[in-house]
Amino acid sequence: MNLNRHCHQCGEPWTLAGNPGRGEVCMKCRADLRVCLNCQSYDPRVAEQCRERRAELVSDKAAGNFCEYFEFAKRSQVAKEVKLSREEAARAQLKKLLGD
């Protein structure tokens, strides 16, 4: 299985060496990269969602932070489902119904 580092939001690969800095964002979706959701210590099943006991509590796991224990997680890329807005979903359903 091929493991790589990629954006938690859109799946865009991070190809630069080392970890992203505090202000670095994904070139595709502009999401912060140095976030808990991209860290190898992030685990939604443990207390405070972090396996690193010495790390300070971060309330917003998708916002950039200054955690000194951040290490970009290597994982297999999972394609994200594209969610349609309520209006777009209704239009698609109507087109399907009318056969357009």
ABEGO torsion letter per residue (X at the ends): XBBBBBBAAAGBBBABBEBBBAABBBAAAGBBABBAAABAABBAABBGGBABAABBBBABAABBBABAABBBBBBBBBBBBBBBBAAAAAAAAAAAAAGX
